[in-house]
Amino acid sequence: MSAPARTGSGLDDDRPLDLQIEDHRRELTGYCYRMLGSAFEAEDAVQDTMIRAWKGVAKFDGRSSLRSWLYRIATNVCIDALNGRKRRAVPMDVGGPGAPVAESLREPLPDAEWLEPMPDARIATPAGDPADKAVAKETIRLAFVAALQHLPARQRAVLILREVLCWKAAEVAELLGTSVASVNSALQRARATLQEQGVSEAAPQTAPTMDEAHTALLMRYMAAFEAFDMAALTELLHEDVEQNMPPLELWFRGREDVIAWMDTGPGQSCRGSRVAPIEINGTVGYAQWKPTGPDGEFEAWGVTALRIEDGAVTGLSIFLNTDLFALFGLPLKLADAPELWEPKAA
């Protein structure tokens, strides 16, 4: 049963309160994801935010907007979750690149130690300014979210609110219960840390967009991967391409090592796989099923995000966590959704 609307409370419209709150779920999920670096934790944090909002609705006096009030709750939820916890990492944070041989493999680290991907569909809104949507995509890229994890929780919140969501310093100060001077100081320190991580701007004026060329390159890559055509894959990879595979610490740098991993190394086990395109962390990617089940049944293996620059694949982030398939609305067995796979033309 929907809660009644409240008049004179500063709420945006006369619809039931639960519908008004639900309008903000996707943008709050994007905010919590940038804060926490985990799609699963972000969704839990948003759900906790909604529950706290319902329980505390009597205290909402309408002096701020419903959106600001929800962001205040979500910020507190995220900061509480981050207190005393190690930051989520990417394999490149752990050590240098390894050799593409089985001897380089170690026991995987727990999933909770790694940065996790986010499906675009869980945070994207169908309407809105195209420029704002482009910036939103740019600021969920894996490199940007990974850099955010190096910031203390409150600096992280300040940078996201000021530079990604374009809040005014006074609004952020009110949300965090601090001064404008403290907000500006935190923002300066956060910017300096991002620069150290190789991220110069949080929200560039002109964010790269995923155009037809990116999609075409993805389709060529998937076709070559399914055919396990090393020559075709070599043509698509940049000479300095990086590949990482959480929850494994191992990562590679260089086209030769990436190809060697697939051609003569443990990556040979991916031969015969089937893939389907996905939109992941503001870029294109694919889900992969390997023929490991009874009678060669195709079973979920991982999801991959491609970094594409200047017409070549410069990064492959392969997440070997089949729990992610549910987030993308994908089955664990390809036989349960055969329409997902069609032969790709190289």
Stockholm file with secondary structure:
# STOCKHOLM 1.0

chainA/1-346         MSAPARTGSGLDDDRPLDLQIEDHRRELTGYCYRMLGSAFEAEDAVQDTMIRAWKGVAKFDGRSSLRSWLYRIATNVCIDALNGRKRRAVPMDVGGPGAPVAESLREPLPDAEWLEPMPDARIATPAGDPADKAVAKETIRLAFVAALQHLPARQRAVLILREVLCWKAAEVAELLGTSVASVNSALQRARATLQEQGVSEAAPQTAPTMDEAHTALLMRYMAAFEAFDMAALTELLHEDVEQNMPPLELWFRGREDVIAWMDTGPGQSCRGSRVAPIEINGTVGYAQWKPTGPDGEFEAWGVTALRIEDGAVTGLSIFLNTDLFALFGLPLKLADAPELWEPKAA
#=GR chainA/1-346 SS CCCCCCSSSSCSSSSCHHHHHHTTHHHHHHHHHHHHSCHHHHHHHHHHHHHHHHHTGGGCCSSSCHHHHHHHHHHHHHHHHHTTCCCCBCHHHHSCCCCSSGGGCCCCCCGGGBCCCCBGGGTCCSSSCHHHHHHHHHTTSHHHHHHHTTSCHHHHHHHIIIIISCCCHHHHHHHHTSCHHHHHHHHHHHHHHHHHTTCCCSSCSSCCCCCHHHHHHHHHHHHHHHHTCHHHHHHHEEEEEEEECTTCCCEEESHHHHHHHHHTSGGGGGTTCEEEEEEETTEEEEEEEEECSGGGCEEEEEEEEEEEETTEEEEEEEECCTTHHHHTTCCSBGGGCGGGCCCCCC
#=GC SS_cons         CCCCCCSSSSCSSSSCHHHHHHTTHHHHHHHHHHHHSCHHHHHHHHHHHHHHHHHTGGGCCSSSCHHHHHHHHHHHHHHHHHTTCCCCBCHHHHSCCCCSSGGGCCCCCCGGGBCCCCBGGGTCCSSSCHHHHHHHHHTTSHHHHHHHTTSCHHHHHHHIIIIISCCCHHHHHHHHTSCHHHHHHHHHHHHHHHHHTTCCCSSCSSCCCCCHHHHHHHHHHHHHHHHTCHHHHHHHEEEEEEEECTTCCCEEESHHHHHHHHHTSGGGGGTTCEEEEEEETTEEEEEEEEECSGGGCEEEEEEEEEEEETTEEEEEEEECCTTHHHHTTCCSBGGGCGGGCCCCCC
//
